[in-house]
Amino acid sequence: MLALQPTISAALPWVTERAIAAVATCYRAAGGGAARDSSPLQRRFRDIHTFAQHAAAAEGWLGNNGARLLGRPAALAY
C-alpha cells in the first residue's frame, strides 16, 4: 500500500479538476436558474469549489508526490 500512496494522493487534484469541469459544464448548461439558492446545481457548484480549496486537493501535492515517486524527500505541499 505504501508504494501506491503517492499515486493515489497525486490522483486527487486531477479528479478534483475533472469534477470541477463537469459541474461547471452542467451549471452553464442549466442557465440562469442554476444560480438560485434552491438549485441543486448551485449547491454542487459551491461544494466542489469549496473542496478544491482543501489542502488534499491542492496542486502542490502533484510535485510532492512526484518527488516521492522519484525517491526524493517530500515537503508539505501547503
PyMOL Python script that loads the backbone (N, CA, C, O; Angstrom):
from pymol import cmd

cmd.read_pdbstr("""\
ATOM      1  N   MET A   1       0.824  -1.198   0.000  1.00  0.00           N
ATOM      2  CA  MET A   1       0.000   0.000   0.000  1.00  0.00           C
ATOM      3  C   MET A   1       0.865   1.258   0.000  1.00  0.00           C
ATOM      4  O   MET A   1       0.495   2.252  -0.624  1.00  0.00           O
ATOM      5  N   LEU A   2       2.009   1.235   0.687  1.00  0.00           N
ATOM      6  CA  LEU A   2       2.856   2.423   0.722  1.00  0.00           C
ATOM      7  C   LEU A   2       3.345   2.819  -0.662  1.00  0.00           C
ATOM      8  O   LEU A   2       3.514   4.005  -0.943  1.00  0.00           O
ATOM      9  N   ALA A   3       3.573   1.848  -1.521  1.00  0.00           N
ATOM     10  CA  ALA A   3       4.034   2.167  -2.882  1.00  0.00           C
ATOM     11  C   ALA A   3       2.925   2.839  -3.696  1.00  0.00           C
ATOM     12  O   ALA A   3       3.216   3.633  -4.591  1.00  0.00           O
ATOM     13  N   LEU A   4       1.683   2.538  -3.403  1.00  0.00           N
ATOM     14  CA  LEU A   4       0.563   3.147  -4.122  1.00  0.00           C
ATOM     15  C   LEU A   4       0.166   4.513  -3.565  1.00  0.00           C
ATOM     16  O   LEU A   4      -0.489   5.291  -4.258  1.00  0.00           O
ATOM     17  N   GLN A   5       0.548   4.812  -2.337  1.00  0.00           N
ATOM     18  CA  GLN A   5       0.104   6.049  -1.697  1.00  0.00           C
ATOM     19  C   GLN A   5       0.413   7.304  -2.507  1.00  0.00           C
ATOM     20  O   GLN A   5      -0.482   8.135  -2.667  1.00  0.00           O
ATOM     21  N   PRO A   6       1.640   7.495  -3.035  1.00  0.00           N
ATOM     22  CA  PRO A   6       1.880   8.704  -3.836  1.00  0.00           C
ATOM     23  C   PRO A   6       1.013   8.769  -5.081  1.00  0.00           C
ATOM     24  O   PRO A   6       0.556   9.847  -5.461  1.00  0.00           O
ATOM     25  N   THR A   7       0.781   7.640  -5.716  1.00  0.00           N
ATOM     26  CA  THR A   7      -0.045   7.617  -6.925  1.00  0.00           C
ATOM     27  C   THR A   7      -1.491   7.985  -6.598  1.00  0.00           C
ATOM     28  O   THR A   7      -2.117   8.770  -7.310  1.00  0.00           O
ATOM     29  N   ILE A   8      -2.006   7.420  -5.533  1.00  0.00           N
ATOM     30  CA  ILE A   8      -3.378   7.724  -5.131  1.00  0.00           C
ATOM     31  C   ILE A   8      -3.490   9.186  -4.717  1.00  0.00           C
ATOM     32  O   ILE A   8      -4.430   9.871  -5.119  1.00  0.00           O
ATOM     33  N   SER A   9      -2.551   9.668  -3.926  1.00  0.00           N
ATOM     34  CA  SER A   9      -2.581  11.066  -3.489  1.00  0.00           C
ATOM     35  C   SER A   9      -2.452  12.020  -4.670  1.00  0.00           C
ATOM     36  O   SER A   9      -3.107  13.062  -4.698  1.00  0.00           O
ATOM     37  N   ALA A  10      -1.625  11.681  -5.630  1.00  0.00           N
ATOM     38  CA  ALA A  10      -1.431  12.543  -6.800  1.00  0.00           C
ATOM     39  C   ALA A  10      -2.676  12.565  -7.678  1.00  0.00           C
ATOM     40  O   ALA A  10      -2.884  13.527  -8.417  1.00  0.00           O
ATOM     41  N   ALA A  11      -3.502  11.537  -7.615  1.00  0.00           N
ATOM     42  CA  ALA A  11      -4.709  11.487  -8.433  1.00  0.00           C
ATOM     43  C   ALA A  11      -5.789  12.436  -7.920  1.00  0.00           C
ATOM     44  O   ALA A  11      -6.641  12.869  -8.696  1.00  0.00           O
ATOM     45  N   LEU A  12      -5.770  12.766  -6.637  1.00  0.00           N
ATOM     46  CA  LEU A  12      -6.835  13.588  -6.074  1.00  0.00           C
ATOM     47  C   LEU A  12      -6.948  14.969  -6.722  1.00  0.00           C
ATOM     48  O   LEU A  12      -8.064  15.381  -7.035  1.00  0.00           O
ATOM     49  N   PRO A  13      -5.854  15.707  -6.940  1.00  0.00           N
ATOM     50  CA  PRO A  13      -6.013  17.002  -7.625  1.00  0.00           C
ATOM     51  C   PRO A  13      -6.581  16.853  -9.040  1.00  0.00           C
ATOM     52  O   PRO A  13      -7.382  17.679  -9.477  1.00  0.00           O
ATOM     53  N   TRP A  14      -6.169  15.806  -9.751  1.00  0.00           N
ATOM     54  CA  TRP A  14      -6.677  15.575 -11.105  1.00  0.00           C
ATOM     55  C   TRP A  14      -8.176  15.272 -11.073  1.00  0.00           C
ATOM     56  O   TRP A  14      -8.940  15.821 -11.867  1.00  0.00           O
ATOM     57  N   VAL A  15      -8.589  14.408 -10.163  1.00  0.00           N
ATOM     58  CA  VAL A  15     -10.008  14.071 -10.037  1.00  0.00           C
ATOM     59  C   VAL A  15     -10.809  15.312  -9.664  1.00  0.00           C
ATOM     60  O   VAL A  15     -11.909  15.521 -10.174  1.00  0.00           O
ATOM     61  N   THR A  16     -10.262  16.130  -8.779  1.00  0.00           N
ATOM     62  CA  THR A  16     -10.939  17.366  -8.377  1.00  0.00           C
ATOM     63  C   THR A  16     -11.118  18.289  -9.565  1.00  0.00           C
ATOM     64  O   THR A  16     -12.199  18.848  -9.750  1.00  0.00           O
ATOM     65  N   GLU A  17     -10.087  18.463 -10.374  1.00  0.00           N
ATOM     66  CA  GLU A  17     -10.185  19.328 -11.564  1.00  0.00           C
ATOM     67  C   GLU A  17     -11.218  18.800 -12.551  1.00  0.00           C
ATOM     68  O   GLU A  17     -11.964  19.583 -13.140  1.00  0.00           O
ATOM     69  N   ARG A  18     -11.272  17.490 -12.739  1.00  0.00           N
ATOM     70  CA  ARG A  18     -12.264  16.908 -13.646  1.00  0.00           C
ATOM     71  C   ARG A  18     -13.668  17.102 -13.098  1.00  0.00           C
ATOM     72  O   ARG A  18     -14.593  17.378 -13.862  1.00  0.00           O
ATOM     73  N   ALA A  19     -13.844  16.964 -11.791  1.00  0.00           N
ATOM     74  CA  ALA A  19     -15.160  17.166 -11.182  1.00  0.00           C
ATOM     75  C   ALA A  19     -15.591  18.625 -11.315  1.00  0.00           C
ATOM     76  O   ALA A  19     -16.758  18.902 -11.592  1.00  0.00           O
ATOM     77  N   ILE A  20     -14.662  19.556 -11.121  1.00  0.00           N
ATOM     78  CA  ILE A  20     -14.969  20.980 -11.288  1.00  0.00           C
ATOM     79  C   ILE A  20     -15.424  21.238 -12.728  1.00  0.00           C
ATOM     80  O   ILE A  20     -16.399  21.955 -12.953  1.00  0.00           O
ATOM     81  N   ALA A  21     -14.727  20.663 -13.689  1.00  0.00           N
ATOM     82  CA  ALA A  21     -15.088  20.860 -15.096  1.00  0.00           C
ATOM     83  C   ALA A  21     -16.484  20.298 -15.383  1.00  0.00           C
ATOM     84  O   ALA A  21     -17.268  20.929 -16.092  1.00  0.00           O
ATOM     85  N   ALA A  22     -16.796  19.132 -14.845  1.00  0.00           N
ATOM     86  CA  ALA A  22     -18.108  18.521 -15.084  1.00  0.00           C
ATOM     87  C   ALA A  22     -19.224  19.361 -14.466  1.00  0.00           C
ATOM     88  O   ALA A  22     -20.250  19.604 -15.100  1.00  0.00           O
ATOM     89  N   VAL A  23     -19.019  19.797 -13.234  1.00  0.00           N
ATOM     90  CA  VAL A  23     -20.040  20.608 -12.563  1.00  0.00           C
ATOM     91  C   VAL A  23     -20.204  21.950 -13.273  1.00  0.00           C
ATOM     92  O   VAL A  23     -21.327  22.426 -13.442  1.00  0.00           O
ATOM     93  N   ALA A  24     -19.101  22.562 -13.687  1.00  0.00           N
ATOM     94  CA  ALA A  24     -19.170  23.855 -14.386  1.00  0.00           C
ATOM     95  C   ALA A  24     -19.929  23.726 -15.704  1.00  0.00           C
ATOM     96  O   ALA A  24     -20.702  24.614 -16.063  1.00  0.00           O
ATOM     97  N   THR A  25     -19.718  22.639 -16.417  1.00  0.00           N
ATOM     98  CA  THR A  25     -20.434  22.408 -17.673  1.00  0.00           C
ATOM     99  C   THR A  25     -21.934  22.292 -17.419  1.00  0.00           C
ATOM    100  O   THR A  25     -22.734  22.899 -18.131  1.00  0.00           O
ATOM    101  N   CYS A  26     -22.313  21.523 -16.417  1.00  0.00           N
ATOM    102  CA  CYS A  26     -23.733  21.379 -16.081  1.00  0.00           C
ATOM    103  C   CYS A  26     -24.319  22.706 -15.623  1.00  0.00           C
ATOM    104  O   CYS A  26     -25.444  23.052 -15.984  1.00  0.00           O
ATOM    105  N   TYR A  27     -23.568  23.437 -14.838  1.00  0.00           N
ATOM    106  CA  TYR A  27     -24.020  24.731 -14.305  1.00  0.00           C
ATOM    107  C   TYR A  27     -24.291  25.706 -15.449  1.00  0.00           C
ATOM    108  O   TYR A  27     -25.325  26.374 -15.471  1.00  0.00           O
ATOM    109  N   ARG A  28     -23.346  25.784 -16.408  1.00  0.00           N
ATOM    110  CA  ARG A  28     -23.540  26.676 -17.560  1.00  0.00           C
ATOM    111  C   ARG A  28     -24.722  26.234 -18.413  1.00  0.00           C
ATOM    112  O   ARG A  28     -25.484  27.072 -18.892  1.00  0.00           O
ATOM    113  N   ALA A  29     -24.881  24.945 -18.605  1.00  0.00           N
ATOM    114  CA  ALA A  29     -25.963  24.422 -19.440  1.00  0.00           C
ATOM    115  C   ALA A  29     -27.331  24.649 -18.806  1.00  0.00           C
ATOM    116  O   ALA A  29     -28.337  24.712 -19.512  1.00  0.00           O
ATOM    117  N   ALA A  30     -27.378  24.772 -17.490  1.00  0.00           N
ATOM    118  CA  ALA A  30     -28.654  24.921 -16.799  1.00  0.00           C
ATOM    119  C   ALA A  30     -29.231  26.329 -16.905  1.00  0.00           C
ATOM    120  O   ALA A  30     -30.410  26.539 -16.617  1.00  0.00           O
ATOM    121  N   GLY A  31     -28.418  27.286 -17.312  1.00  0.00           N
ATOM    122  CA  GLY A  31     -28.920  28.654 -17.458  1.00  0.00           C
ATOM    123  C   GLY A  31     -29.000  29.395 -16.135  1.00  0.00           C
ATOM    124  O   GLY A  31     -28.423  28.978 -15.131  1.00  0.00           O
ATOM    125  N   GLY A  32     -29.728  30.502 -16.157  1.00  0.00           N
ATOM    126  CA  GLY A  32     -29.804  31.390 -15.004  1.00  0.00           C
ATOM    127  C   GLY A  32     -30.410  30.776 -13.756  1.00  0.00           C
ATOM    128  O   GLY A  32     -30.095  31.193 -12.641  1.00  0.00           O
ATOM    129  N   GLY A  33     -31.273  29.794 -13.933  1.00  0.00           N
ATOM    130  CA  GLY A  33     -31.906  29.154 -12.771  1.00  0.00           C
ATOM    131  C   GLY A  33     -30.918  28.441 -11.869  1.00  0.00           C
ATOM    132  O   GLY A  33     -31.197  28.230 -10.689  1.00  0.00           O
ATOM    133  N   ALA A  34     -29.769  28.069 -12.407  1.00  0.00           N
ATOM    134  CA  ALA A  34     -28.765  27.362 -11.608  1.00  0.00           C
ATOM    135  C   ALA A  34     -28.169  28.249 -10.523  1.00  0.00           C
ATOM    136  O   ALA A  34     -27.600  27.738  -9.559  1.00  0.00           O
ATOM    137  N   ALA A  35     -28.287  29.565 -10.660  1.00  0.00           N
ATOM    138  CA  ALA A  35     -27.710  30.485  -9.685  1.00  0.00           C
ATOM    139  C   ALA A  35     -28.578  30.651  -8.433  1.00  0.00           C
ATOM    140  O   ALA A  35     -28.127  31.225  -7.441  1.00  0.00           O
ATOM    141  N   ARG A  36     -29.790  30.165  -8.471  1.00  0.00           N
ATOM    142  CA  ARG A  36     -30.684  30.300  -7.315  1.00  0.00           C
ATOM    143  C   ARG A  36     -30.234  29.385  -6.175  1.00  0.00           C
ATOM    144  O   ARG A  36     -29.731  28.286  -6.411  1.00  0.00           O
ATOM    145  N   ASP A  37     -30.415  29.841  -4.961  1.00  0.00           N
ATOM    146  CA  ASP A  37     -30.049  29.034  -3.790  1.00  0.00           C
ATOM    147  C   ASP A  37     -30.796  27.711  -3.741  1.00  0.00           C
ATOM    148  O   ASP A  37     -30.292  26.736  -3.182  1.00  0.00           O
ATOM    149  N   SER A  38     -31.974  27.665  -4.310  1.00  0.00           N
ATOM    150  CA  SER A  38     -32.771  26.433  -4.287  1.00  0.00           C
ATOM    151  C   SER A  38     -32.321  25.412  -5.331  1.00  0.00           C
ATOM    152  O   SER A  38     -32.808  24.281  -5.339  1.00  0.00           O
ATOM    153  N   SER A  39     -31.406  25.797  -6.203  1.00  0.00           N
ATOM    154  CA  SER A  39     -30.957  24.905  -7.265  1.00  0.00           C
ATOM    155  C   SER A  39     -29.948  23.878  -6.747  1.00  0.00           C
ATOM    156  O   SER A  39     -28.960  24.251  -6.115  1.00  0.00           O
ATOM    157  N   PRO A  40     -30.189  22.580  -7.008  1.00  0.00           N
ATOM    158  CA  PRO A  40     -29.210  21.563  -6.619  1.00  0.00           C
ATOM    159  C   PRO A  40     -27.855  21.782  -7.299  1.00  0.00           C
ATOM    160  O   PRO A  40     -26.814  21.479  -6.717  1.00  0.00           O
ATOM    161  N   LEU A  41     -27.865  22.305  -8.522  1.00  0.00           N
ATOM    162  CA  LEU A  41     -26.603  22.559  -9.221  1.00  0.00           C
ATOM    163  C   LEU A  41     -25.791  23.651  -8.536  1.00  0.00           C
ATOM    164  O   LEU A  41     -24.562  23.596  -8.501  1.00  0.00           O
ATOM    165  N   GLN A  42     -26.485  24.637  -7.996  1.00  0.00           N
ATOM    166  CA  GLN A  42     -25.783  25.716  -7.314  1.00  0.00           C
ATOM    167  C   GLN A  42     -25.054  25.160  -6.092  1.00  0.00           C
ATOM    168  O   GLN A  42     -23.928  25.563  -5.798  1.00  0.00           O
ATOM    169  N   ARG A  43     -25.688  24.253  -5.399  1.00  0.00           N
ATOM    170  CA  ARG A  43     -25.076  23.619  -4.223  1.00  0.00           C
ATOM    171  C   ARG A  43     -23.858  22.795  -4.628  1.00  0.00           C
ATOM    172  O   ARG A  43     -22.823  22.857  -3.964  1.00  0.00           O
ATOM    173  N   ARG A  44     -23.965  22.031  -5.698  1.00  0.00           N
ATOM    174  CA  ARG A  44     -22.830  21.221  -6.174  1.00  0.00           C
ATOM    175  C   ARG A  44     -21.676  22.108  -6.616  1.00  0.00           C
ATOM    176  O   ARG A  44     -20.510  21.804  -6.363  1.00  0.00           O
ATOM    177  N   PHE A  45     -22.017  23.213  -7.282  1.00  0.00           N
ATOM    178  CA  PHE A  45     -21.006  24.172  -7.735  1.00  0.00           C
ATOM    179  C   PHE A  45     -20.222  24.705  -6.530  1.00  0.00           C
ATOM    180  O   PHE A  45     -18.991  24.739  -6.551  1.00  0.00           O
ATOM    181  N   ARG A  46     -20.934  25.118  -5.490  1.00  0.00           N
ATOM    182  CA  ARG A  46     -20.261  25.613  -4.281  1.00  0.00           C
ATOM    183  C   ARG A  46     -19.472  24.513  -3.598  1.00  0.00           C
ATOM    184  O   ARG A  46     -18.341  24.740  -3.166  1.00  0.00           O
ATOM    185  N   ASP A  47     -20.053  23.320  -3.493  1.00  0.00           N
ATOM    186  CA  ASP A  47     -19.378  22.221  -2.797  1.00  0.00           C
ATOM    187  C   ASP A  47     -18.057  21.844  -3.456  1.00  0.00           C
ATOM    188  O   ASP A  47     -17.045  21.689  -2.771  1.00  0.00           O
ATOM    189  N   ILE A  48     -18.056  21.694  -4.786  1.00  0.00           N
ATOM    190  CA  ILE A  48     -16.819  21.255  -5.451  1.00  0.00           C
ATOM    191  C   ILE A  48     -15.759  22.352  -5.403  1.00  0.00           C
ATOM    192  O   ILE A  48     -14.570  22.057  -5.287  1.00  0.00           O
ATOM    193  N   HIS A  49     -16.176  23.610  -5.491  1.00  0.00           N
ATOM    194  CA  HIS A  49     -15.192  24.685  -5.398  1.00  0.00           C
ATOM    195  C   HIS A  49     -14.662  24.843  -3.970  1.00  0.00           C
ATOM    196  O   HIS A  49     -13.505  25.215  -3.774  1.00  0.00           O
ATOM    197  N   THR A  50     -15.491  24.566  -2.993  1.00  0.00           N
ATOM    198  CA  THR A  50     -15.030  24.580  -1.606  1.00  0.00           C
ATOM    199  C   THR A  50     -14.043  23.444  -1.377  1.00  0.00           C
ATOM    200  O   THR A  50     -12.997  23.650  -0.761  1.00  0.00           O
ATOM    201  N   PHE A  51     -14.361  22.243  -1.867  1.00  0.00           N
ATOM    202  CA  PHE A  51     -13.435  21.121  -1.711  1.00  0.00           C
ATOM    203  C   PHE A  51     -12.103  21.402  -2.398  1.00  0.00           C
ATOM    204  O   PHE A  51     -11.050  21.000  -1.902  1.00  0.00           O
ATOM    205  N   ALA A  52     -12.145  22.086  -3.527  1.00  0.00           N
ATOM    206  CA  ALA A  52     -10.911  22.375  -4.267  1.00  0.00           C
ATOM    207  C   ALA A  52      -9.953  23.238  -3.449  1.00  0.00           C
ATOM    208  O   ALA A  52      -8.756  23.272  -3.734  1.00  0.00           O
ATOM    209  N   GLN A  53     -10.466  23.935  -2.436  1.00  0.00           N
ATOM    210  CA  GLN A  53      -9.617  24.751  -1.570  1.00  0.00           C
ATOM    211  C   GLN A  53      -8.945  23.923  -0.473  1.00  0.00           C
ATOM    212  O   GLN A  53      -8.069  24.422   0.234  1.00  0.00           O
ATOM    213  N   HIS A  54      -9.348  22.678  -0.332  1.00  0.00           N
ATOM    214  CA  HIS A  54      -8.786  21.800   0.701  1.00  0.00           C
ATOM    215  C   HIS A  54      -7.344  21.450   0.358  1.00  0.00           C
ATOM    216  O   HIS A  54      -7.002  21.278  -0.812  1.00  0.00           O
ATOM    217  N   ALA A  55      -6.515  21.349   1.361  1.00  0.00           N
ATOM    218  CA  ALA A  55      -5.092  21.062   1.149  1.00  0.00           C
ATOM    219  C   ALA A  55      -4.861  19.758   0.397  1.00  0.00           C
ATOM    220  O   ALA A  55      -3.912  19.659  -0.381  1.00  0.00           O
ATOM    221  N   ALA A  56      -5.705  18.763   0.612  1.00  0.00           N
ATOM    222  CA  ALA A  56      -5.521  17.464  -0.050  1.00  0.00           C
ATOM    223  C   ALA A  56      -5.716  17.552  -1.551  1.00  0.00           C
ATOM    224  O   ALA A  56      -5.209  16.710  -2.291  1.00  0.00           O
ATOM    225  N   ALA A  57      -6.450  18.566  -2.013  1.00  0.00           N
ATOM    226  CA  ALA A  57      -6.717  18.703  -3.446  1.00  0.00           C
ATOM    227  C   ALA A  57      -5.815  19.744  -4.103  1.00  0.00           C
ATOM    228  O   ALA A  57      -5.938  19.996  -5.302  1.00  0.00           O
ATOM    229  N   ALA A  58      -4.922  20.343  -3.344  1.00  0.00           N
ATOM    230  CA  ALA A  58      -4.069  21.408  -3.871  1.00  0.00           C
ATOM    231  C   ALA A  58      -3.084  20.869  -4.906  1.00  0.00           C
ATOM    232  O   ALA A  58      -2.591  19.748  -4.782  1.00  0.00           O
ATOM    233  N   GLU A  59      -2.803  21.680  -5.925  1.00  0.00           N
ATOM    234  CA  GLU A  59      -1.887  21.238  -6.980  1.00  0.00           C
ATOM    235  C   GLU A  59      -0.482  20.983  -6.467  1.00  0.00           C
ATOM    236  O   GLU A  59       0.267  20.235  -7.096  1.00  0.00           O
ATOM    237  N   GLY A  60      -0.101  21.576  -5.351  1.00  0.00           N
ATOM    238  CA  GLY A  60       1.225  21.339  -4.784  1.00  0.00           C
ATOM    239  C   GLY A  60       1.488  19.878  -4.475  1.00  0.00           C
ATOM    240  O   GLY A  60       2.636  19.438  -4.423  1.00  0.00           O
ATOM    241  N   TRP A  61       0.418  19.134  -4.273  1.00  0.00           N
ATOM    242  CA  TRP A  61       0.579  17.706  -3.992  1.00  0.00           C
ATOM    243  C   TRP A  61       1.111  16.948  -5.202  1.00  0.00           C
ATOM    244  O   TRP A  61       1.729  15.896  -5.040  1.00  0.00           O
ATOM    245  N   LEU A  62       0.885  17.457  -6.405  1.00  0.00           N
ATOM    246  CA  LEU A  62       1.392  16.761  -7.592  1.00  0.00           C
ATOM    247  C   LEU A  62       2.915  16.699  -7.569  1.00  0.00           C
ATOM    248  O   LEU A  62       3.499  15.634  -7.771  1.00  0.00           O
ATOM    249  N   GLY A  63       3.552  17.827  -7.326  1.00  0.00           N
ATOM    250  CA  GLY A  63       5.020  17.857  -7.249  1.00  0.00           C
ATOM    251  C   GLY A  63       5.541  17.082  -6.070  1.00  0.00           C
ATOM    252  O   GLY A  63       6.559  16.395  -6.163  1.00  0.00           O
ATOM    253  N   ASN A  64       4.844  17.191  -4.962  1.00  0.00           N
ATOM    254  CA  ASN A  64       5.246  16.485  -3.753  1.00  0.00           C
ATOM    255  C   ASN A  64       5.218  14.976  -3.969  1.00  0.00           C
ATOM    256  O   ASN A  64       6.147  14.271  -3.575  1.00  0.00           O
ATOM    257  N   ASN A  65       4.169  14.489  -4.583  1.00  0.00           N
ATOM    258  CA  ASN A  65       4.060  13.051  -4.827  1.00  0.00           C
ATOM    259  C   ASN A  65       4.999  12.595  -5.935  1.00  0.00           C
ATOM    260  O   ASN A  65       5.472  11.459  -5.920  1.00  0.00           O
ATOM    261  N   GLY A  66       5.271  13.476  -6.895  1.00  0.00           N
ATOM    262  CA  GLY A  66       6.282  13.159  -7.904  1.00  0.00           C
ATOM    263  C   GLY A  66       7.646  12.967  -7.271  1.00  0.00           C
ATOM    264  O   GLY A  66       8.385  12.051  -7.633  1.00  0.00           O
ATOM    265  N   ALA A  67       7.976  13.830  -6.328  1.00  0.00           N
ATOM    266  CA  ALA A  67       9.250  13.693  -5.618  1.00  0.00           C
ATOM    267  C   ALA A  67       9.312  12.359  -4.879  1.00  0.00           C
ATOM    268  O   ALA A  67      10.340  11.682  -4.892  1.00  0.00           O
ATOM    269  N   ARG A  68       8.216  11.990  -4.243  1.00  0.00           N
ATOM    270  CA  ARG A  68       8.177  10.699  -3.541  1.00  0.00           C
ATOM    271  C   ARG A  68       8.380   9.533  -4.493  1.00  0.00           C
ATOM    272  O   ARG A  68       9.102   8.585  -4.185  1.00  0.00           O
ATOM    273  N   LEU A  69       7.736   9.611  -5.656  1.00  0.00           N
ATOM    274  CA  LEU A  69       7.887   8.523  -6.630  1.00  0.00           C
ATOM    275  C   LEU A  69       9.319   8.400  -7.131  1.00  0.00           C
ATOM    276  O   LEU A  69       9.766   7.311  -7.490  1.00  0.00           O
ATOM    277  N   LEU A  70      10.040   9.522  -7.154  1.00  0.00           N
ATOM    278  CA  LEU A  70      11.447   9.516  -7.584  1.00  0.00           C
ATOM    279  C   LEU A  70      12.398   9.216  -6.440  1.00  0.00           C
ATOM    280  O   LEU A  70      13.615   9.214  -6.627  1.00  0.00           O
ATOM    281  N   GLY A  71      11.852   8.960  -5.250  1.00  0.00           N
ATOM    282  CA  GLY A  71      12.686   8.641  -4.101  1.00  0.00           C
ATOM    283  C   GLY A  71      13.345   9.854  -3.480  1.00  0.00           C
ATOM    284  O   GLY A  71      14.321   9.715  -2.742  1.00  0.00           O
ATOM    285  N   ARG A  72      12.835  11.035  -3.761  1.00  0.00           N
ATOM    286  CA  ARG A  72      13.396  12.267  -3.191  1.00  0.00           C
ATOM    287  C   ARG A  72      12.561  12.677  -1.980  1.00  0.00           C
ATOM    288  O   ARG A  72      11.400  12.289  -1.850  1.00  0.00           O
ATOM    289  N   PRO A  73      13.168  13.466  -1.100  1.00  0.00           N
ATOM    290  CA  PRO A  73      12.396  13.930   0.057  1.00  0.00           C
ATOM    291  C   PRO A  73      11.230  14.815  -0.378  1.00  0.00           C
ATOM    292  O   PRO A  73      11.341  15.597  -1.321  1.00  0.00           O
ATOM    293  N   ALA A  74      10.137  14.677   0.313  1.00  0.00           N
ATOM    294  CA  ALA A  74       8.950  15.468   0.002  1.00  0.00           C
ATOM    295  C   ALA A  74       8.618  16.350   1.199  1.00  0.00           C
ATOM    296  O   ALA A  74       8.640  15.908   2.348  1.00  0.00           O
ATOM    297  N   ALA A  75       8.314  17.599   0.901  1.00  0.00           N
ATOM    298  CA  ALA A  75       7.917  18.550   1.957  1.00  0.00           C
ATOM    299  C   ALA A  75       6.402  18.696   1.934  1.00  0.00           C
ATOM    300  O   ALA A  75       5.733  18.203   1.026  1.00  0.00           O
ATOM    301  N   LEU A  76       5.879  19.366   2.928  1.00  0.00           N
ATOM    302  CA  LEU A  76       4.454  19.636   2.938  1.00  0.00           C
ATOM    303  C   LEU A  76       4.100  20.503   1.741  1.00  0.00           C
ATOM    304  O   LEU A  76       4.842  21.422   1.395  1.00  0.00           O
ATOM    305  N   ALA A  77       2.984  20.218   1.114  1.00  0.00           N
ATOM    306  CA  ALA A  77       2.590  20.939  -0.103  1.00  0.00           C
ATOM    307  C   ALA A  77       1.842  22.229   0.210  1.00  0.00           C
ATOM    308  O   ALA A  77       1.522  22.988  -0.706  1.00  0.00           O
ATOM    309  N   TYR A  78       1.561  22.487   1.458  1.00  0.00           N
ATOM    310  CA  TYR A  78       0.832  23.708   1.802  1.00  0.00           C
ATOM    311  C   TYR A  78       1.546  24.461   2.877  1.00  0.00           C
ATOM    312  O   TYR A  78       1.082  25.519   3.301  1.00  0.00           O
TER     313      TYR A  78
END
""", "prot")
cmd.dss("prot")
cmd.show_as("cartoon", "prot")
cmd.util.cbc("prot")
cmd.orient("prot")
